[in-house]
Amino acid sequence: MALLRRPRAVIIAVLAATCALAPAPALAAGAAPVGSGPPPDPRATAALTRILDRGVRSAGSQTGAEVLDLNTGAVLYANRARTGRLPASVQKLWTTSTVLLSFGPSARLSTRLRAVGRVSGSTFTGTLYLQGGGDPTFGTAAFDHATYGTGATVQSLVSGVRQTFGIRAVRGTIIADESRFDRLRGTPATGYRLDPEVEGGLSALVFNRDWSDPYGSTLFAQPALEAGAQLEIALRAAGIRVPAWTPVRTGVTPATAQTLAVARSPAMATLVHLTNTPSDNFFAETLLKDLGAQFGAGGTTVAGAAVVRATIARTFGLRPRFDDGSGLSRYDRSSPADIVSLLRQQAGDPAFTSSLAIAGETGTLRHELTGTVAQGRCRGKTGTLTDASNVAGYCRAADGHTLAFAFEMNRINPDRAHPIQNAMELALVRYDG
């Protein structure tokens, strides 16, 4: 989530708990089209309004909310719903929706090992190029096992080189190529400087999230160089002799380079899940640059944001204020009405709906609404800054309808906001209209 100082050790635990795609509650299955039916029961709507009004008043004047019945198309509740507010990590819904629309849920990102040189006997002499493709999961098998369980690894990249090409020794240079992205490590929130809150250094060729230890207490200033050094280690571990004095530098892969091996990321649907369920800032910002590199003016935050703005406007007719991919920026603005409109139009996409945390069970909602009737009946995306707390998603109501909702609370202590939001979500689950 977009939250100041989330402990690094927590990230590994959250990612490990959510790396498998959790089955969506039944709410997602019936949520695809907005229907038209009989008007809601006035008494049930009045009771819901009283509870939601109480929550909005308790949260303060910088709060807005909207609730839509996807089965009937009726707006059950709206309070200051068209005012844009800090979305915090709810911002990731815009980013990940655009990723699914633009790349498609089955697309993958590729990290390539390429070469310019010659093979004499079993010795390659020349230059090896480790070409980054903007995959946020790339790293060691051990790191992948501890965090994602489904990422691309340097071991998989080098495993076939010896068998396929008969290479037993390498003499030359290793070039680490991160040119698919710019070299700005942070986001607009810090003037693009390296930012601990991103939970990794941004690069098209990042290794183990750019963490120097399992807790992410230190980030490398030059992620690509670290990736190149790790390639050298992996080659030796695969039984390929590499001289100790082998230079590792950064550079650009020439078009004439031969591809030796490719390590592919998990499918975009999985990357979106790994972004939304634990609210991963690093994944969101990397995917934003991937959008810019593939569909925009280049692998930059600005180019990626432009792709998102254009896609959201063209596809959904919505125009939130969009500055970054994760919601760390205080320039971002989204209204509850816009968020609910997005949820309505995305309700039929299982890759999107299944990426959201499940109340009382997974991700950033795993400790909310546990032991209540709402556990397992709501899916959502949280967003937290020091003075903002938001939640948006879907709940399955008592009448079997799916309700799309967005509750945005600014200028409030998140610890105070969470019980209010829980009471409001409980009201949605108990609604019988």
PEBEL-V467548 format. One record per residue. N is the residue number from 0. PSI is psi as a letter, one per 40 degrees, with the letter a starting at -180 (none if undefined). Layout:
N,PSI  N,PSI
//
This chain:
0,i  1,g  2,h  3,h  4,f  5,h  6,h  7,d  8,d  9,d  10,d  11,d  12,d  13,d  14,d  15,d  16,e  17,e  18,d  19,h  20,h  21,i  22,h  23,i  24,i  25,e  26,d  27,d  28,d  29,e  30,e  31,c  32,i  33,h  34,a  35,h  36,a  37,i  38,i  39,i  40,h  41,d  42,d  43,d  44,d  45,d  46,d  47,d  48,d  49,d  50,d  51,d  52,d  53,d  54,d  55,d  56,d  57,d  58,d  59,i  60,e  61,f  62,i  63,i  64,i  65,i  66,h  67,h  68,h  69,d  70,d  71,e  72,e  73,h  74,h  75,d  76,h  77,h  78,h  79,f  80,e  81,e  82,h  83,h  84,i  85,h  86,e  87,b  88,e  89,d  90,d  91,d  92,d  93,d  94,d  95,d  96,d  97,d  98,d  99,d  100,d  101,d  102,d  103,i  104,d  105,e  106,i  107,i  108,i  109,h  110,h  111,i  112,h  113,i  114,i  115,h  116,a  117,i  118,h  119,h  120,b  121,e  122,h  123,h  124,h  125,a  126,h  127,h  128,h  129,h  130,h  131,i  132,e  133,f  134,h  135,e  136,e  137,h  138,a  139,i  140,d  141,d  142,d  143,d  144,d  145,e  146,c  147,d  148,e  149,e  150,i  151,i  152,i  153,d  154,d  155,d  156,d  157,e  158,d  159,e  160,d  161,d  162,d  163,d  164,e  165,f  166,h  167,e  168,i  169,h  170,h  171,b  172,i  173,h  174,h  175,h  176,h  177,f  178,e  179,d  180,i  181,a  182,f  183,h  184,e  185,a  186,i  187,d  188,d  189,f  190,f  191,e  192,i  193,h  194,h  195,d  196,e  197,e  198,f  199,i  200,h  201,h  202,i  203,e  204,g  205,i  206,h  207,f  208,e  209,f  210,h  211,e  212,i  213,e  214,e  215,f  216,d  217,h  218,h  219,h  220,d  221,g  222,d  223,d  224,d  225,d  226,d  227,d  228,d  229,d  230,d  231,d  232,d  233,d  234,d  235,d  236,d  237,e  238,e  239,h  240,h  241,h  242,i  243,d  244,e  245,h  246,i  247,h  248,i  249,i  250,a  251,h  252,h  253,i  254,d  255,e  256,i  257,h  258,h  259,d  260,i  261,h  262,h  263,i  264,i  265,i  266,i  267,d  268,d  269,d  270,d  271,d  272,d  273,e  274,d  275,d  276,d  277,e  278,g  279,h  280,d  281,d  282,d  283,d  284,d  285,d  286,d  287,d  288,d  289,d  290,d  291,d  292,d  293,d  294,e  295,a  296,e  297,i  298,g  299,i  300,d  301,d  302,d  303,d  304,d  305,d  306,d  307,d  308,d  309,d  310,d  311,d  312,d  313,d  314,d  315,e  316,f  317,i  318,g  319,i  320,h  321,h  322,d  323,a  324,d  325,d  326,e  327,d  328,h  329,e  330,d  331,i  332,h  333,i  334,i  335,d  336,d  337,d  338,d  339,d  340,d  341,d  342,d  343,d  344,e  345,e  346,d  347,e  348,h  349,d  350,d  351,d  352,d  353,e  354,e  355,i  356,i  357,h  358,h  359,e  360,d  361,i  362,a  363,e  364,e  365,d  366,e  367,h  368,f  369,h  370,e  371,i  372,e  373,e  374,h  375,e  376,e  377,i  378,i  379,i  380,h  381,i  382,h  383,h  384,a  385,d  386,f  387,i  388,h  389,i  390,h  391,i  392,a  393,i  394,i  395,h  396,i  397,d  398,e  399,e  400,i  401,h  402,h  403,h  404,i  405,h  406,h  407,h  408,h  409,i  410,f  411,i  412,h  413,d  414,d  415,d  416,d  417,d  418,d  419,d  420,d  421,d  422,d  423,d  424,d  425,d  426,d  427,d  428,d  429,e  430,h  431,g  432,none
//
